[in-house]
């Protein structure tokens, strides 16, 4: 794995990115295997998929729309409810 990707991987956990119209949440990153576990909703069901860390990094870097939300939250700030995914801020949900 590229050294730059390994150095950045620790900061990927808890980040959000959109892909094909879906919001994705990076659960955790394993730099030894080079794979990240990513959660998303497909057909109204939560799915956990594995993605190469380099692909996650690319998706995070190209999803600048989410940067305005300041979402770089720990996993306990992301909430799944029946009508979708939400994240808490200082102002509330």
C-alpha positions in Angstrom: 0.0 0.0 0.0 1.3 3.5 -0.7 2.9 5.1 2.3 0.8 8.3 1.9 -2.5 6.2 2.1 -1.3 4.4 5.2 -0.5 7.7 6.9 -3.9 9.1 6.1 -5.9 5.9 6.9 -6.2 6.6 10.6 -8.1 9.8 9.8 -10.7 8.0 7.6 -12.6 6.3 10.5 -15.8 8.1 11.3 -15.9 10.0 8.0 -18.8 10.2 5.5 -18.8 10.2 1.8 -21.5 9.8 -0.9 -21.3 7.2 -3.6 -24.0 6.5 -6.2 -26.4 8.7 -4.3 -25.9 6.8 -1.0 -24.3 8.1 2.2 -21.5 5.9 3.4 -19.8 5.9 6.8 -16.3 4.5 7.3 -16.5 2.2 10.4 -12.9 1.2 10.7 -9.7 0.8 8.7 -7.2 -2.0 8.8 -3.9 -0.8 7.5 -2.4 -4.3 7.6 -4.9 -5.8 5.3 -5.4 -2.5 3.3 -9.2 -2.8 3.7 -11.8 -0.5 5.3 -15.3 -1.5 6.5 -17.9 0.9 5.2 -21.6 1.1 6.2 -24.4 2.2 3.9 -28.1 1.6 3.3 -29.1 -0.4 0.2 -32.8 -1.1 -0.3 -33.6 0.2 3.2 -31.2 -2.2 4.9 -27.9 -1.5 6.5 -25.0 -3.1 4.6 -21.4 -3.4 5.6 -19.0 -3.6 2.7 -15.2 -3.9 2.5 -13.3 -1.4 0.3 -9.6 -0.9 -0.4 -8.3 1.9 1.7 -7.0 3.7 -1.4 -10.5 3.7 -2.8 -12.0 5.1 0.4 -9.3 7.8 0.3 -10.2 8.7 -3.2 -13.9 8.9 -2.5 -13.3 11.0 0.6 -11.1 13.4 -1.3 -13.7 13.8 -4.1 -16.7 14.3 -1.9 -16.1 18.0 -1.0 -19.9 18.6 -0.6 -19.8 16.9 2.8 -16.8 19.0 4.0 -19.2 21.9 4.7 -20.9 19.9 7.4 -17.7 19.5 9.3 -18.4 15.8 9.6 -15.4 14.0 10.9 -17.2 12.5 13.8 -16.5 9.6 16.0 -18.8 6.6 15.3 -20.9 7.3 18.4 -22.1 10.6 16.8 -23.7 8.8 13.9 -27.2 7.6 14.5 -29.3 5.2 12.3 -33.0 5.7 12.5 -35.8 4.1 10.6 -35.9 7.0 8.1 -32.1 7.3 7.5 -28.7 8.1 8.9 -28.1 11.2 11.0 -25.2 12.7 12.9 -25.2 14.8 16.0 -23.7 18.3 16.2 -23.3 20.7 19.1 -26.7 22.1 18.1 -28.4 18.7 18.3 -29.4 16.0 15.8 
